[in-house]
Amino acid sequence: MKLNFKRFILSTLPVMGLAAFSSCQNTGKGETTASNAGIETITILQTADIHGQLMPHQEMFVENGAFVFKERGGMAHIQTLFKQVKAENPGGTVIVDGGDLIQGSAVAAMSEGDAIAPVIKAMDYDFLIPGNWEVIFGSQKMRSILASYGKPVVCANIYDEASSEMLYPPYIIKEMKGVKLGFISYNDPEVPVRQNPVFSKGLIFKGLENNLQPLIKELKVEKGVDILFLVTHLGISKQIYLADQPEMEGVDFVLGNDTHERIRKPLKRKYAQVVEPGGFGSFVGRLDLQVKDGKIVDQRYELIDVDPKKYPADPVVQKIVDEQIAPYKKQMDRVLGHTTEPLYRYLVVENALDNMITDAVRWKTGADIAISNGFRFGTPIVPDASGKAPITYSDIWNMLPVNENVKTGKATGQQIQNWMEQELHNVFAEKPLERFGGWVIRFSGMELTFKANAPKGERVQSITVGGKPLDLKREYTMAACRRTGEPDHVLCRMPNTKDPKVLDYTVHDVMEEYLKMNGTVSPKIDGRANVLDLESPVLSQLPNVDYTFR
């Protein structure tokens, strides 16, 4: 992703009519301090990164320094929330989803995204944008599913490779209560790198510098938009960076998506404010704007928990959800094993869930080191009063949303150290544009000690393999998942491995066999990844920002 705004060719045409940020303060009681004369209320509802989670599920929260779990989410429950808010502000509510809808759950994978479309079609979304995972079933499938929503899809930087034409409109304008709202959307230009390269074959993802400033001018000057939003699936670090760039003048809010961050108070940056509404349908972001003469005079923001008890399921949407799940339910509910420990992600440095996965891959392959990408996927699996929780086939899809074959290769200790330095830089780079993903690579058979804030190339403090210091000249066997479309010599972003072999079983096969053998597992965080200069647990990769994940 290239967000180097120095590459913009700046026009001499000034941007006029910019919406001013409010100096008014929220009273904390849903009231505003502004006079009501001539003021209209505009409400924006935002979901993001639902990842195929159609039903309520366990969600992790941080309360008083402890992890707690509560049932949240469910598309029918979200629809009830939508209806309630629209009833509060009829004719003044816009509802948007920020992408990554059709991937991340068993029903999404087994139906290749088709089960999601009828649900979205029945809901009150006004428009949607594609996320980085919408390409998972191929570009043609992405197009057909997004078309079947029956709702506008907006994106300014995805192009058809054959025709060089933009795939979707770059923006949408909504006029309500005399206020003209503009929404420009972007997907991550690095999709072909972040995902298996074959997924996005046939598509071109361009950088924001290609057309961002011309689009801002078009909407603000030619179209007369009063309030302008950027709806981006770029990740929180890049979205914050973006909001600080002078070329963003004219944009009021960045409705961010991708990293599942739970922004509860808009991050006020130099040129725009940034929000992001969590993931898995556990939350809905609500932004209420008080607008007078096309200017924002006050605002209120809330990250709403989708509590199924508070928002009973909408019967129409629930019926569709049940119908879509029914063909797969028996297979999804198949129990593969049990856990005595809660299994969840969100932790940046190490988590028990990925320790279990990489332990299983190393057990199956006999490799010195097993590695897995640093996903932030999966709804928690939480033991009940019996002290155990079943791990189902559905859970395997939640934790491993791409079922690739296992791949092995050989790498020297020097290669491993260099690769680990790059992986740590991807997560902790001082410059936001150099960050990639957001979570440290996961591994088994290796122990790592590092400093997150050290300069590039100096973060690794020590690595041991099999309890012994890393030998820079020795070759080690590595195991990971294949990423279809990448060169044979690349293993989980590590280049130039020797003797690569794609094995005849998938990572899901490994998990089923591992759980069948063990029956009940008790994965724990065991210190295989240790950061020396950050307070544990690390729940976000945002340095120097007034934000706490909870």
N, C-alpha and C positions, 0 to 999 in steps of 0.2 A: 504494500500500500504506500503510494507516494503522496504525502500531504505537504510537500515542500512548496509553500505558497509563494516563495520567491519566483517560482516558475510562471505565475500568473502574468498575463499581459494585461496590465491595468488600463481600463478605459478612462478617458477623460470625462465621460458623462457622470455627473454626480448622482449619488443615490439619495433620493428625496423622500420625504414623508416617513422617516423611520419612527417606529413605535418606541416610545420612551419607557424605560423601566420605572416601576413604581417606587416612590419613596415612602408610600403609605405602609403601615404595618398591620399585620393580622392581629386581631384582638385575642386569638386563641379560642374563640367561642363560635367560629364560623361567621363572624360579623366583620364588617370592614369599617374603617374610620372615614371613608370618603362620603361625601354627600350623595344621596341617591338621585338627584336631579339629572336626568338625561343619561343615566348609567345603565348599561346592559351587562348581563352576566353571560359569559361564554364558558362552557365546561368541556374539557378534553379528557377522555378516558383512554388509557393505554394499557394493553397487555403486551407481553413479549416472551419469547423463548419458552413457549408452552410445551414444545417437544413431545407432542402426541399424547399428553396426559389428559385423557378425556374424563376421568373419574377422580373423586376426592382421594387424597393420599396423605401420608405422613409428611410433615415439613419440619425442618430444623430451625430453631430460634436460639438466640443467645440472650439469656435473662440473668442478671446479677452474676455474670461471669460463668454461668453454667449453660450447657446445651440442654434444651428441652424440645419436646416433639409434640406437634399438634396436627390434627387433621385439617387440611386446607385444600382448596381448589375444586375442580370439577367444572366442565364446560356449561352444564345446565345451571349450576349455581352462579357462574359468572353472568349468564344471560339474565338471571333474576336481578343481579346487581345492576346490570345495564338498564333494565327496564325501570328500576326504582329511580336511578339517577336521571334518566330521560323524563320521567314523570315530574321530578323536582324542577327540571329546567327544560320544558318542552320547547322545541324549536331552537334550542341554543346549545345542543350537545353534539360533539363529534367523537366517534369511537374508532380507534386505530389499533391494529396489531403490527408489531415490529419484526415479525419473521421468526423462522425456525419453528414452524407449526407441524410439519409432516414427518418429523424424524425424532427418535429418542424413546419410543415405547414399542412394546411388542405388537400392538394392534397397528401402529403406524408402519412398522417394518413388514409385518406379514401381509398387509394389504397394499404395500408399496405406496402408502400415503392416501389411497383411495378412501379409507374409512374416515379420514378427517374432513374431507370436502363437504359431505352433506351436513355435517355439524356446523361448520362455519357458514354455510349458505343459509342456515336457519337462524343464525344469530344476527345481532343488530350492528355489526361492524359497518362503518361507512367506507373504509378503504383499508388495504393491507399492503405491506411491503415484503419482498422476499428476503430471507436471511441466508447466512452462509451455508446452512444445511439443506436448503430447498433443492439443491442439485443432487442430493444423494442417490436418487433413482434415475439420474440422467436428465439432460436438459429438456428432451421432449416430454418426459413425464412431468417435469416441473411446470412446463408451459400448460399442459392439459389440466393438471390439478388446480393451478392458480386460476385458470379460465373457468373451471367448474364451480368456483366459489360464487360466481354470479355477482361479484362486487369489484369495484375498481382496484387494480394493482398498480402501484406507483414505484418507479425506480429510474434514476437518471444516469446510471452508469453500466447497465448490462446491455450488450449488443449481440445481435446475431452475427456469427462469424461469416456465414456465407454471403449475406446481403449487406453487412456493415450497418444495418438499421438498428436504432434503439428498440429494445424489446417491449418496453412499457413507457407510458407517458412519464415525463420527468417530474411532474408535479400535479397537484390537484388543488382547486380553489373551492372553498365553501363559503357562501355568504349567508349569514343568519343574523337576525335582529339588527340589520343595517351595518353589520361588521363584516368586512371581507377578510377571510383567513386563507393563507397560502401554506401549502405543505410540499416541500421538496424532499425527495428520498434518495438515499444512497445505500448500496450494499458494500461489503468489504472488497476492495480491489484485489485482496490477496486470497480470495476464495480458491483459485486453482492451486495455490500452495498449501493453504490450510487443510483442504479436503483432498481426498484421493484425486489425483489429476484427471482420471478418466471421467469422474462425475460431471465435470463442467465442460466436457468436450462439445464443441459447437458454439460456445459462448465466449465473448470477450468482456472482461471486466476492466473498465478504465478508471484512472485516478480521479479524485475530486477536482483537481486542478484543470481537468478537461473542460468543465462547463459550470462550476459552482458560481463564480462571480457573474457571468452573463445571466444565469437563471435568477439570481437574487435581484439583479437590475430589472429583468423582465417582469418579475412579479411586483416589485415595489414601484417601479416607474411606469411601465406600460400597462400593467393590469390593476394598479392602484390598490394593492393588498395592504391592509392596515396592520395585521399581525402576521409574522412569518415564522414558520417552524421548519426545522430540519429534522426529518425522521431518518435516523441512521442506524445501520447494523454494523458498527465499527469496533465496538468495545469501549469500555469506559475511559481508558487512558487516552485513546486517540480522540474521543469525543470531547474530553476536557481540553486537550491541546487545540482542537478545532475551534472551540468557543473562545480561545484567547487570540485568534489570528485576526488582523485588521480587515482581511478580505471577507470576514463574516459580518461586517457592519450591515445592519438591516435585518439580521436574523434575531428574533427574540428568544426562542427556546430551541435547544437540541433535545428532541425526544429520543434518547439513546436506547440501544438494545445490544444484546450479544453476550455480555459477561455476567448476567444474572445478578448484578449488584442491586441492592435494595436501598435506593436513594429515598430518604424520608423527608429531606429538606433540599430544595433545588440548590445546586452548586452554582453560585453566582460567579461567573468568570468575567473577563474584560468586555466581551462583546455579546455574550448570550448566557443564558442559564441552562444547566444540564440536569436531566433527570434520567432514571432508569428504573423500571418497575419489577425487579426480581425475575423469577422464572417459574416454569411448570404450572402456570395458572394459579399459583398460590396467592398472588397479589394483583390488584388493579391500581394503576396510578391515576389519581384524579387531580386535575389542575383547574381551578376556578379563577377566571379573570374578570375583573371589573373594568369595563371599557367605556370611555366617554370620548366622543368625537374622534373615534379611531385610535385612541391612545389607551394604554393600560394604566389605570390609576390605582389599582390594588390587585392583590392576588392571594390565593390560598392553595396550598398543595397538601395532599394526603396520600400515603401509600396504604391502600385498604386491604386488610386481610380478607381473603375469600373464605370465610368461616361457613361451612355448610349448614350449621345450626342457625346462623343469622340470615343466610340467604338460601332458603329452600329451593330445591331443584325446579327449574322451569319444566313443566310436564311435556311440552312439545319437543324441546331440545333433548330432554332426558330419554324420551322414546326413541329418538334418532340415535343417540349414543348407544343405547341398549341394543338396537338393531344392528349397528355397525360392529359392536363387540361380539355379538352372539356367535358368528361363525368361528371365532378364534378362542372363545372363552375356555373351553375344555383344555386346550393345549396351553393357554396362558396360565391357568390355575394349577398346572401339574407341579407338584412339590419335588424339588431336587435334593433338598437338604434343609438344615436348620442352623441358625446362629444364636449364640447366647449373648452376643455383643451387638449393640446398634451399629448398623453399617450406613455410612453417609459420606458425602464428599463436602465440598466448600473449602476444606483446609488447603492452603496454598502449598505447604511444604511436604506433608506426608499425611496419608489417611489409611485407616485399617482396611477399608474396602479394596483399595488398589494393592495393599500389601498382600491380601488374599489372592487377588488375580495374578499378580506377578509370581507369588509363591507357587501357584498352581501351574503356571507356564514353565517355570524352572523345574518343578517336579516332573512334569511330563517330558520335557526335552532333555533334561540333564545338562543344560547350559550352565556356564559359570554365572552369567548374569541374565536375568529376564527383565524386559523393560516394557512400559506401557505409556501411552500418551497421557498428559495431565488433564484429563477431562474434568468438567464440572457438572457432569450429568448424573442423573439418578435421583429418585425420591428415596428417602431413608427407609430402611428396614429396621423395625424397632421391636424387640422382644416384649411380650405381654406379661401378665401376672405370673404365667407359668415359668418365666425366665427364658423362653425361647421364642423365635419367630421363624416361620417357614421362609425358605428361599425358593421362589417359584421360577418357572420358565420365563414368565413376564419380567421378573426382577433381573434376569440375565440380560434381556434386551435393554432394560433401563440402565444397567451399569456398563454394557458394551454395545452401543447402538449400531456398530458396524461389525458384522460377523465375518471377518476375513480369516484366511488360512494363516497358520503360524509359520513364521519364517525364521531361519537361523543364518548366522554368518560369523566371521571371525574378525576381531579388531585388536590392534595392539593397545597396550596401556596408554601410550601417547595419544592415540586416536580417541580413546575413551575420555581422557582428561580434556583434550581439546573440544570434544563434542559436549562434555558436561559444562565447560566454560560457556560455550555458545548457548546451551539450553538455559543456563542461569541468567545469561545476559538477556535472552528473550523475555524473561519474567521480570527482571529487576533493573533493566536499562534505565539510566537517568533520563534519557530522551524518550518521550512517549512514542515517537514514531519508530523506535527500535524495539519496542515491546511486541511480543508475538504470543498470542494465547493469554496465559495468565497464571499458570500453575506449574510447579516444578515437575519434570518428568518423573514417573514412578518406576521403581526397580526392586528387584530381589537378588540377593547374593552379593550385594555391594553396600557399603556404608560410606556416606558422604558428609563431610563437615565443610561449611562454606560461610562466607560473609556476603550478605545481599548487597551491601552498600559499598563494597570494594570496587575499584576500577575494573573495566572490562579486561578479561584475561587474568585477573588476580583474585577471583572470588573463591575458587576451590582452595581449601586449606588442607584437606586430606581426603584420600579415597582408599578404602580397603576392599579387597575382594576375597571372599572365603576366609575372612579374619586376618589376612596378610596385606601389608602395604602394596598398593598398586605398583607393578613392575612395568615401567614404561616401554620396555623392549619385548615383553612377553605377549603372545597372542592369547586372547580370551574368546571363548565361544559366547555368542549373544543370541537371545531369542526375543522375538517381538511379533506383532501382527504385520502381515504384508499390507501395503497400501497400493491398491491396484492402480497402475499407470505410472508409478515412480520407477526410476532405473533399478535394475536388479541389485546393484551394489549398495543401494541406500537402505538402511535399516533404522526405521523410526527417526528419520532426519539425519542419521549418521551416514556420511558418504564413505565410499571406498572400502567397504567391508570385503573380506575375501570369502570365497567358497559359499556364496549365498545359496540357500536351498529353501524352496517353498514346500512345506510338509503337507501330507494328505489329510490333515484334520484342521478344524477351525478352532478359534479361541472359545467359542461356545461349547464345542465338543470337549475341550479341556476342562471347562468349568463343570460340566455335567459329570464327567468321569471323576474329577477331584471331589465333588460333593458326594457322589455315590460312595466313594471310598471312605470318606471321613464321616459321613452322616451328619454330625453336628460339628460346627466350626466355631472358634472363638477368636477371630482376628483382632489384633491390637496394633496400636502405634508403638513401635519398638525401637525408635531412634535410628532407623537406617538413614534418615536425612535430618541433619541438624544445622540450624542457622544460628550463628553466634551473635549477630547484631540486631535481631528483631525479637520483640516480645512474643512469646508463644501463648496461644496458637495464632498463626498468621491467617487472617480471614479475608484480606484484600491486598492488592498490589498497588494501592494508591498512596504514594508518598506525598507529604506536605499538602494534604487536602483534608478539610474539615468534614470527615465522613467516617462512620463506624458501621461495619456490617453487623446487623443484629436481627 
